[in-house]
């Protein structure tokens, strides 16, 4: 099992970043790699609540990720399971991984630390790193970079 961690500095206060991460409207604006759109996003950001996000990727396929919120501490922390209902990285078929997101205030905005763990192998890590990097680039573009 292996993981990846990404850190982004965003020119918005933690409450704004947290809303972008935890609401249907917020997630619909940035989830998924590159310029490919979110098709649908449903977020119920409370412990035991679920989420489901359907999006396109660069290869033209549709992917749908879903999971359950395990920890929700507004505006600083989200922990959730992550699995694919449709598409996704073939290495992760039928598996559930874990996402942890921490948001802390810094001078000029927020620092977001994103960790996706319990991935099967380095092939999956590389695929997810590319996808999440593209998604967070959209988030930073939307909210600004510190």
ABEGO torsion letter per residue (X at the ends): XBBBBBBBBBBBBAAAAAAAAABAAAAAAABEBEABBBABBBBBBBBGBBBBBBBBBAAGBBBBBBEBBABBBOAABBBBBBBBABEEBAAABGBBBBBBBBBBBBBGEBBBBBBBBGBABAAAAAAAAAAAAAAAAAAAAAAEBX
